[in-house]
Amino acid sequence: MVLTAMLGLALRETDLAISFGASTIGASMLGALLVFSTRQMPARESFSEALILLVLFWLIMPALIAIPFLFSGVASTNIQAYFEAVSSLTTTGASTLDPDVIPKTIHVWRSLCQWLGGVVVATFAVVILAALNLKGTGVHRSMLFTFRKGELFQHLASVVSVIAGIYFVISFFCFCGLIMGGTPVFDAFCLSMTSVSTGGFTPRSDGLEAYVGGIGLFALCLSCLLGAFNVSIIWDVFRNRSLTDIKRLFADVEHRALWVIIGILIVSGFLIGGYYGDLRHVLTLVPEAIFFATSTGYEHQVLGVDMVSPVVLISLALIGGSALSTTGGLKLIRVLLLFKHLDTDMDRLTHPSRVVPVMFKKQRLPDSAFLSIWMYFFGYTLVFAGGILALSASGMDFPMSVTASAASVANMGPLLEATLPAYSYSGFTNFQLIISTLLMLIGRIEVLAALAILSPTLWRA
């Protein structure tokens, strides 16, 4: 808020700068009160307390972030302001606002909130969700950040500093690349913030080709890819600076799966578009495929991956990116593990007497370890279907309900415009905004963690 207030003064939007200054004072007083009242609390915590922290953070922080949206007048209701705040912090990128109309200070605020949200998403995945998955298949486990029970809160600050440092370096180089490509400074700042967080907010409604040059486009694509990559592997590259780690960055199994998704989007867009004799069209599809596969969702040009079948786009959006990243969705590693388990079960059916273990990344995984993944897949499907039913019951037509539910729970807001260009979030009713907000929060908290809050056992612990 302080940084936004300072930039608001620099942009000569004094009223907004004052609003952010007042918000800063209020948020600081609340933070000081919380610090003072909890200074005698024990340092060690249980997993249930870590889970409660996760849920309370995603519920309370958007309320603070929503205050400037109300003070500035860009949001007409509390529900709309909270929706914008949740969309920013969860890096979903869904918005009811017209980027060509809202003040530049609000653009700065949204971009900074998305950047901060990316840091928070990666931090919670590394610290809290990894701890909650100790007995599972290690979807969120990292060899770099491994903590024992009771040590989670103690390491939050250190992990935040590491991840924030990584994303700051990526954003800085992205900003420099955009400037070199001829992008205006303000636009370059906003895009560099929202690219590494795979958020998707843009300072203009036009396609990127109108104000982003070739070098800037390359920097933007690279920033989005790094945001969708496993942050622990990126940290190994920063820390060790060895050729082995750089190769691992692009050859990790999740990252290879991301390359496959990008290839599917490029080939599909090329074939469906009918540009068989124009190979240059493939080059124009590459950045859009990267933006979509990383869940950023930038629109580079009018004709791009939006020509691909909506069923394909929705399916790929629900899959998501790497587990320890800013992307949403099921996560690639879960899908890969399910296919690996399926392949092993098929082998067992053809050879009933054989003992065939499930091997993944040169590790043997017991069948019981896949229970949590199947439960997550089932829970994710229920939430997705429940979102469709709720949105349909609110008066939304079925195709739009499917897309809006997928976009919200997968934390990929631009999916709606990519599949249904005639629709936008500005046409949502307050009730529909509430449903989408709830789905965005569940997608970021992760389905099983969100459902665990409803368990009486958690509150008796």
C-alpha positions in Angstrom: 0.0 0.0 0.0 2.9 2.4 0.8 4.5 1.7 -2.6 1.2 2.2 -4.4 0.6 5.5 -2.6 4.1 6.7 -3.6 3.5 5.7 -7.2 0.1 7.3 -7.1 1.8 10.6 -6.2 4.2 10.1 -9.0 1.3 9.5 -11.4 -0.3 12.7 -10.1 -3.4 10.8 -8.9 -3.3 12.6 -5.5 -6.8 11.5 -4.3 -5.9 7.8 -4.8 -2.5 8.3 -3.2 -4.2 9.7 -0.1 -6.7 6.8 0.0 -3.8 4.3 -0.1 -2.0 6.2 2.6 -5.1 6.0 4.8 -5.4 2.3 4.1 -1.8 1.9 5.0 -2.3 3.4 8.4 -5.4 1.2 9.1 -3.7 -2.0 8.0 -0.5 -1.1 10.0 -2.6 -0.6 13.1 -4.3 -3.9 12.6 -1.0 -5.7 12.0 0.6 -4.1 15.1 -2.4 -5.2 17.2 -2.1 -8.8 16.0 1.6 -8.8 16.6 1.2 -7.4 20.1 -1.6 -9.7 21.1 0.2 -12.9 20.0 3.7 -12.1 21.2 3.4 -14.7 24.0 2.0 -17.5 21.9 4.1 -20.7 21.7 6.4 -21.0 18.8 5.4 -24.6 17.9 2.2 -25.4 16.1 0.2 -28.4 15.0 -0.8 -29.3 11.4 -4.4 -28.3 12.2 -3.3 -24.8 13.2 -1.2 -24.5 10.0 -4.3 -25.4 8.0 -6.4 -22.9 9.9 -3.8 -20.2 9.2 -3.9 -21.1 5.5 -7.7 -20.7 5.3 -7.9 -17.6 7.5 -5.2 -15.9 5.4 -7.1 -16.4 2.1 -10.3 -15.2 3.7 -9.0 -12.1 5.6 -6.3 -10.7 3.4 -8.6 -10.1 0.4 -10.8 -8.0 2.7 -7.9 -5.7 3.3 -6.9 -5.6 -0.3 -10.5 -4.8 -1.3 -10.5 -1.5 0.7 -8.7 0.5 -2.0 -11.1 -0.8 -4.6 -14.0 0.7 -2.6 -12.2 4.0 -1.7 -11.3 4.6 -5.3 -14.8 4.1 -6.5 -13.9 1.6 -9.2 -15.9 -1.1 -7.4 -19.6 -0.2 -6.8 -20.3 -2.9 -4.1 -18.5 -4.7 -1.4 -19.0 -8.0 -3.2 -17.4 -6.6 -6.4 -14.5 -5.2 -4.4 -13.9 -8.5 -2.6 -14.1 -10.4 -5.9 -11.5 -8.2 -7.4 -9.3 -8.6 -4.4 -9.6 -12.4 -4.3 -8.9 -12.5 -8.1 -5.8 -10.4 -7.6 -4.4 -12.3 -4.6 -5.1 -15.7 -5.9 -3.5 -14.7 -9.3 -6.7 -15.8 -11.1 -6.9 -12.7 -13.3 -10.7 -12.5 -13.6 -12.0 -8.9 -13.5 -15.2 -7.0 -13.8 -13.2 -3.8 -14.5 -12.3 -2.2 -17.9 -8.5 -1.7 -17.9 -8.9 1.2 -20.3 -11.1 3.1 -17.8 -9.7 2.5 -14.3 -6.9 4.8 -12.9 -3.2 3.9 -13.3 -2.8 3.7 -9.5 -5.4 0.8 -9.4 -3.4 -0.9 -12.2 -0.4 -0.7 -10.0 -2.3 -2.0 -7.0 -3.7 -5.0 -8.9 -0.3 -5.8 -10.4 1.5 -5.6 -7.0 -1.2 -7.8 -5.4 -0.9 -10.4 -8.1 2.9 -10.4 -7.6 2.5 -10.7 -3.8 -0.2 -13.4 -4.4 2.3 -15.4 -6.5 4.9 -15.3 -3.7 2.3 -16.3 -1.1 0.9 -19.2 -3.2 4.4 -20.6 -3.7 5.3 -20.1 -0.1 2.2 -21.9 1.2 2.8 -24.7 -1.2 6.4 -25.1 0.0 5.7 -24.8 3.7 2.1 -25.6 4.8 0.7 -27.8 2.0 4.0 -29.8 1.9 3.6 -30.4 5.7 0.0 -31.5 5.2 1.2 -34.0 2.6 3.9 -35.8 4.6 2.3 -39.2 4.2 1.2 -38.8 0.6 3.1 -39.0 -2.6 5.0 -35.8 -2.0 3.1 -33.7 -4.5 4.2 -30.5 -2.7 7.4 -31.9 -1.2 10.7 -30.2 -1.9 14.2 -31.4 -1.2 15.1 -27.7 -0.5 12.4 -26.8 2.0 11.7 -29.7 4.4 10.5 -28.9 7.9 9.4 -30.9 10.8 6.2 -30.7 12.7 6.1 -27.6 14.9 8.6 -25.6 12.8 6.4 -24.3 10.0 5.6 -20.9 11.3 9.3 -20.3 12.2 10.3 -20.8 8.6 7.6 -18.8 6.9 9.6 -15.6 6.8 12.8 -17.2 5.5 10.9 -19.1 2.7 9.0 -15.9 1.8 12.3 -14.0 1.5 13.8 -16.7 -0.8 10.8 -16.9 -3.1 10.3 -13.2 -3.2 13.9 -12.7 -4.1 13.6 -15.2 -6.9 10.5 -13.6 -8.3 11.9 -10.1 -7.9 15.0 -11.0 -10.0 12.7 -12.6 -12.7 10.4 -9.6 -12.7 13.4 -7.2 -13.0 14.8 -8.9 -16.0 11.4 -9.2 -17.6 10.9 -5.4 -17.0 14.3 -4.7 -18.7 13.4 -6.9 -21.6 10.1 -5.2 -22.1 11.7 -1.8 -22.0 14.3 -2.9 -24.6 11.4 -4.1 -26.7 9.8 -0.7 -26.8 7.1 -1.2 -24.2 6.2 2.0 -22.2 7.6 2.0 -18.7 4.2 1.9 -17.0 3.0 -1.0 -19.1 6.3 -2.8 -18.6 6.0 -2.5 -14.8 2.5 -3.9 -14.7 3.3 -6.8 -17.1 6.5 -7.7 -15.3 4.6 -8.0 -12.0 1.7 -10.2 -13.4 3.8 -12.4 -15.7 5.9 -14.2 -13.1 2.9 -14.7 -10.9 1.0 -16.0 -13.9 -1.8 -13.6 -13.0 -2.8 -12.3 -16.3 -3.9 -8.7 -15.6 -2.9 -6.3 -18.4 -2.8 -2.5 -18.3 -4.7 -2.3 -21.6 -7.6 -4.2 -23.2 -5.7 -4.4 -26.5 -3.7 -7.4 -27.5 0.0 -7.4 -26.4 1.1 -7.1 -30.0 0.0 -3.4 -29.9 2.6 -2.4 -27.3 5.0 -5.3 -26.7 7.9 -5.8 -29.1 9.9 -8.9 -30.0 12.4 -8.8 -27.2 9.8 -7.8 -24.7 7.5 -10.7 -25.9 10.4 -13.2 -25.4 11.1 -11.8 -21.9 7.4 -12.0 -21.1 7.1 -15.7 -22.2 10.2 -16.6 -20.2 8.9 -14.9 -17.1 5.5 -16.8 -17.4 7.3 -20.1 -17.9 9.5 -19.6 -14.8 6.4 -18.7 -12.9 4.8 -22.0 -13.9 8.0 -24.0 -13.1 8.9 -25.6 -9.8 10.3 -22.9 -7.6 12.6 -25.2 -5.7 14.3 -26.2 -9.0 14.7 -22.5 -9.9 16.2 -21.8 -6.5 18.8 -24.6 -7.2 19.7 -22.8 -10.4 20.1 -19.5 -8.5 22.1 -21.1 -5.7 24.4 -23.5 -7.5 24.6 -21.9 -10.9 25.6 -25.2 -12.5 24.8 -26.6 -15.9 23.2 -29.7 -14.4 20.6 -27.6 -12.5 19.9 -25.5 -15.7 19.3 -28.7 -17.6 17.1 -30.0 -14.8 15.1 -26.8 -15.0 13.9 -27.6 -18.5 14.0 -31.4 -18.3 12.0 -32.0 -15.1 9.1 -34.3 -15.6 6.5 -31.6 -14.8 8.2 -29.1 -17.0 8.4 -31.6 -19.9 4.7 -32.1 -19.5 4.2 -28.4 -19.7 6.2 -28.4 -23.0 3.8 -31.1 -24.3 0.8 -29.0 -23.4 2.3 -26.0 -25.2 2.9 -28.2 -28.2 -0.7 -29.4 -28.2 -2.0 -25.9 -28.2 0.4 -24.8 -31.1 -0.5 -27.8 -33.3 -4.3 -27.5 -32.5 -4.3 -23.8 -33.3 -2.3 -24.3 -36.5 -4.6 -27.1 -37.8 -7.9 -25.5 -36.7 -6.9 -22.1 -38.1 -6.2 -23.6 -41.5 -2.8 -21.9 -42.0 -1.2 -25.0 -43.6 0.9 -23.0 -46.0 1.9 -20.2 -43.7 4.5 -21.4 -41.2 4.8 -17.9 -39.8 1.4 -18.4 -38.1 3.1 -21.0 -35.9 5.4 -18.4 -34.5 2.5 -16.2 -33.6 0.8 -19.1 -31.8 3.9 -19.9 -29.7 3.5 -16.9 -27.2 -0.2 -17.4 -26.9 0.3 -21.2 -26.2 2.9 -20.3 -23.5 0.6 -17.8 -21.9 -2.3 -20.2 -21.8 -0.4 -23.3 -20.7 1.1 -21.3 -17.8 -2.4 -20.1 -16.8 -1.4 -16.5 -17.4 -3.8 -16.1 -20.2 -2.4 -13.0 -21.9 -4.0 -12.2 -25.3 -1.2 -11.5 -27.8 -3.3 -11.1 -30.9 -7.0 -11.5 -32.0 -6.6 -14.9 -33.6 -4.7 -17.3 -31.4 -5.4 -20.3 -29.1 -9.0 -19.1 -28.7 -9.5 -21.0 -32.0 -8.9 -24.3 -30.2 -11.9 -26.2 -29.1 -13.3 -24.9 -25.7 -13.3 -28.5 -24.4 -9.5 -28.8 -25.0 -8.9 -25.4 -23.4 -11.0 -26.1 -20.3 -9.4 -29.5 -19.9 -5.8 -28.1 -20.1 -6.8 -25.2 -17.8 -8.0 -27.7 -15.1 -4.7 -29.6 -15.3 -2.7 -26.5 -14.4 1.1 -26.3 -13.9 3.8 -27.5 -11.5 2.9 -28.2 -7.9 5.4 -25.7 -6.4 4.4 -22.8 -8.6 2.0 -19.9 -9.0 -0.3 -21.9 -11.3 -3.7 -23.4 -10.3 -5.5 -26.5 -11.4 -5.0 -30.1 -10.4 -1.2 -29.8 -10.9 0.7 -31.7 -13.6 2.4 -34.1 -11.2 -0.9 -35.4 -9.9 -2.1 -36.1 -13.5 1.3 -37.7 -14.3 1.1 -39.9 -11.2 -2.5 -41.0 -12.1 -1.4 -42.0 -15.6 1.6 -43.9 -14.1 -0.7 -45.7 -11.7 -3.1 -46.5 -14.6 -0.2 -47.9 -16.7 1.0 -50.1 -13.8 -2.6 -51.4 -13.2 -3.0 -52.3 -16.8 0.3 -54.2 -16.7 -0.9 -56.1 -13.6 -4.1 -57.0 -15.4 -2.2 -58.5 -18.4 0.2 -60.4 -16.1 -1.8 -61.2 -12.9 1.0 -63.2 -11.3 3.6 -60.4 -11.7 4.6 -58.1 -8.9 4.8 -54.7 -10.6 5.7 -51.7 -8.3 4.8 -48.2 -9.3 8.1 -46.3 -10.1 8.2 -42.5 -10.5 11.3 -40.4 -10.6 13.3 -43.6 -9.7 11.3 -44.0 -6.5 9.0 -46.9 -5.6 5.6 -45.7 -4.6 3.2 -47.9 -2.6 -0.4 -48.2 -3.9 -1.7 -46.6 -0.6 0.2 -43.4 -1.5 -2.2 -42.8 -4.4 -5.2 -42.7 -2.2 -4.8 -39.0 -1.4 -4.4 -38.2 -5.2 -7.6 -40.1 -6.1 -9.4 -38.4 -3.2 -8.2 -35.0 -4.4 -9.2 -35.8 -8.0 -12.7 -36.8 -6.8 -13.0 -33.8 -4.5 -11.9 -31.5 -7.3 -14.4 -32.9 -9.7 -17.2 -32.5 -7.1 -16.2 -28.8 -6.5 -16.1 -28.2 -10.3 -19.5 -29.8 -10.8 -20.9 -28.0 -7.8 -19.8 -24.7 -9.2 -21.5 -25.5 -12.5 -24.8 -26.3 -10.8 -24.6 -23.2 -8.6 -23.9 -20.9 -11.5 -26.6 -22.5 -13.6 -29.1 -22.2 -10.7 -28.2 -18.4 -10.6 -29.5 -18.0 -14.1 -26.3 -18.4 -16.1 -26.6 -20.5 -19.2 -24.9 -23.9 -19.1 -21.9 -23.3 -21.5 -20.9 -20.2 -19.6 -21.5 -22.0 -16.2 -19.0 -24.7 -17.2 -16.4 -22.2 -18.3 -16.8 -19.9 -15.4 -16.6 -22.7 -12.9 -13.5 -24.1 -14.6 -11.9 -20.6 -14.8 -12.6 -20.0 -11.1 -11.6 -23.3 -9.5 -8.5 -23.5 -11.8 -7.5 -19.9 -11.0 -7.4 -19.0 -14.6 -9.7 -16.1 -15.2 -8.8 -15.4 -18.9 -10.2 -18.8 -19.7 -13.7 -17.3 -20.0 -12.8 -14.8 -22.7 -10.7 -17.4 -24.5 -13.6 -19.9 -24.8 -16.6 -17.4 -24.9 -15.3 -14.1 -26.2 -18.9 -12.6 -26.2 -19.1 -12.9 -22.3 -17.2 -11.1 -19.5 -17.2 -11.0 -15.8 -18.7 -7.5 -15.8 -22.1 -9.2 -16.6 -22.0 -11.4 -13.5 -24.6 -10.7 -10.8 -23.6 -10.3 -7.2 -24.6 -13.9 -6.4 -22.6 -15.2 -9.4 -19.6 -13.2 -8.2 -19.9 -14.8 -4.7 -19.9 -18.3 -6.2 -16.9 -17.5 -8.4 -15.1 -16.0 -5.4 -15.7 -19.1 -3.3 -14.4 -21.3 -6.1 -11.3 -19.2 -6.5 -10.6 -19.5 -2.8 -11.1 -23.3 -2.8 -8.8 -23.6 -5.8 -6.0 -21.8 -4.0 -6.6 -23.3 -0.6 -6.7 -26.7 -2.4 -9.8 -28.9 -2.3 -8.9 -31.4 0.4 -7.5 -28.7 2.7 -10.7 -26.7 2.2 -12.9 -29.7 2.9 -10.9 -30.6 5.9 -12.0 -27.4 7.6 -15.5 -28.8 7.6 -14.4 -31.9 9.5 -15.3 -31.9 13.3 -12.0 -33.8 14.0 -10.0 -30.7 13.0 -11.7 -28.5 15.6 -11.4 -31.2 18.3 -7.6 -31.4 17.7 
